[in-house]
Amino acid sequence: MRPPLRDDEPPDTPHTAAPPDPSAPVTPAAEVAADPPADLLDIFDPIPAVDTVDNPFGLSPRELLFVEAFVGAAHFRAAKAYELAGYKVTGAASRANASRMLTRPRVAAAITSLLNARCEQLRIMDGDEALEGISNMGRVDIRKAFPHNRQIQELPDDIADAIKSIRPTKWGIAIEVYDKMHARETMAKVAGKLKDTLRVEHTLEDILAASNRLEPGASA
């Protein structure tokens, strides 16, 4: 703090610091108190800078929060993700801004990348993998589950293919086969010999007439 001016001292005269006292204890530089910050943000930044390695698309901190919220807590609701990211959400313009956020190329690319990573992590099967699983189930040979049972091993291919389950009971082995009628019905539909029919109880004219009768002021 600058000492008060003496009566005979000009206002612009610089002051010379007094020489240090050799007998005074020396305070380390690390313990010298710094000036108090002018704002709390100088102490703690609620949105710290993001390392480039963790931010390959060059998003801003709030854009990163938006992407995480959109894929996570917001359940793909842009307005909710916009709010969770800390953006201003008052007024109709906020909903338009939230939707516009999804059209930013870097934001869209980050969302796609994050979804792909999570699908890979959760091992969510795609359509091709689902069809492969269905095909494998259709090719299962139940005889392979009983390699030491000679009676089951000697079953013909068509019989083994029709078996749904085999379970032991106190009277012997119980064999359950697939529903033959359902199989025949399915094949008939595939061949175009059997078609589902839809019975229409009311015509369009009947529906319109009933609607007119329900309108206020309409005559019965």
Number of C-alpha atoms within 10 A of each C-alpha: 3 5 6 7 11 8 7 6 10 9 9 7 8 8 8 6 6 6 6 7 8 7 6 7 7 8 8 7 7 7 7 8 7 7 6 9 9 8 8 9 10 9 10 9 9 8 11 8 9 13 9 10 8 8 13 10 16 16 17 14 15 15 20 19 18 29 26 19 21 22 18 13 12 18 11 14 15 23 21 18 24 26 19 19 19 12 16 14 16 9 8 8 10 16 18 12 17 21 14 11 19 17 12 11 11 16 20 15 15 21 19 14 13 15 14 13 12 13 13 11 9 9 9 12 12 9 9 9 11 12 12 11 13 11 11 11 10 10 10 12 14 17 20 11 12 12 10 10 11 10 9 16 16 10 12 9 11 8 9 17 17 16 16 12 11 16 9 9 8 6 6 8 10 11 11 12 13 12 11 10 9 10 11 11 14 13 13 13 12 11 10 9 9 12 11 6 6 6 6 7 6 8 8 9 9 11 10 11 10 11 11 14 12 12 9 7 8 9 8 6
